[in-house]
């Protein structure tokens, strides 16, 4: 016996769409899932990129609360939601191709929708009740995909760098050890990493 899936109705400028009720993403992410089958590599397979997007969105929420673009309640809920993504939770809610048409709008909107729905639940509302915390007008306040997406990529690269440092240090130590081990061997020259 299969379990019947329930849906909620969401809408955007293109019209209404059914979104799985349990999904944290919304209508624009659902469209990205349908429309972009380019590389076969799903965004959920890139945890540091999702973390980078969450760090970017958290910083924007902090600034937006400070300048009163969004309420303190919305900001705190958004920051909490971002922390969930930073900690590695809910990455499965980004089940669409890493490569999309445009400048990363689907990725930016997916982050906005997931963060908005987590924030809504934190504030005591249902998923999709965007009148209380809109993905576009609240989570994405004062932002553009053309800024948020590259910032998230830079954050992801910094996170990847931090994760690779212990491995690079092991390689450096191993090369240093080998240089000492073979220091007594007479060589005519040293070309690149020949020795």
Buried (B, 14 or more C-beta within 10 A) or exposed (E): EEEEEEEBEBEBEEEEBEBEEEBBBBBBBBBBBEEBEEEEEBBBEBBBBBBBBBBBBBBBBBBBBEEEBBBEBBBBBBBBBBBBBBEEEBBEBBBBBBBBEEEBBBBBBBBBBBBBBBBBBBBEBEBBBBEBBBBBBBBBBEBEBEEBBEBBBEBBEEBBEEEEEEEEEEEEEEEEEEEEEEEEEEEEEEEEEEE
